[in-house]
Amino acid sequence: MAKFYVQSGSVRAIVDSLDMDRAALWVVNEVMTTTLPIDDLSDDEATVDRADRTEAQYLSETIRISEQGFDRDDACEVDVLSAFRHWYELYQAVTILASKLGQPEESVCRN
């Protein structure tokens, strides 16, 4: 796995992930789980070194991702709305799958 430096709005995180797209999705998930009453999902594919989560986190219009470090001019930019749509589609798919398996929705989001 590669190490990505991801920043957007108030979020600055170092993410170990398979690629930049998954790093962007993971950051959207981190912000959504601090905003919505969703428990953290454990994920073998990506881990995040994050600072204090007691403060509200927010994203700007783009997510900047680099393998070199924060505040790089050569960072890749990902549209936040596009990343959020992808995150939401994945969340809905997991919810539908859980209901087809006969599990309550809440159990999908528990460790």
JOWOLIN-V296900 format. One line per field, one symbol per residue. phi: phi as a letter, one per 30 degrees, with the letter a starting at -180 (. if undefined). psi: psi as a letter, one per 20 degrees, with the letter a starting at -180 (. if undefined). burial: I if it has 16 or more other ideal C-beta (glycine too) atoms within 10 Angstrom, else O. A space follows every 10 residues. Layout:
BEGIN
phi: ???
psi: ???
burial: ???
END
This chain:
BEGIN
phi: .cccccbahd cbbccdadad dddddddedd ddddccdcdd cdbddbbbcb decdddcbcd dbccbbccld hcdcddccdd ddddededdd dddddddddd dicdedddcc d
psi: qqppopqpci poqoporhrh ghggghgggg ghhigqmpqp pqoihpqpoq apjhqpqqqa hqpppqihrq kphjqqpppg hghggggggg ggghgggghh ijqqghhhjq .
burial: OOOIIIIIOO IIIOIOIOOI OIIIIIIIII IIIIOOOOOO OOOOOIOIOO OOOOOOIOIO OIIIIIOOOO OOOOIIOIOI OOIIOOIOOO IOOOOOOIOO OOOOOOOIIO O
END
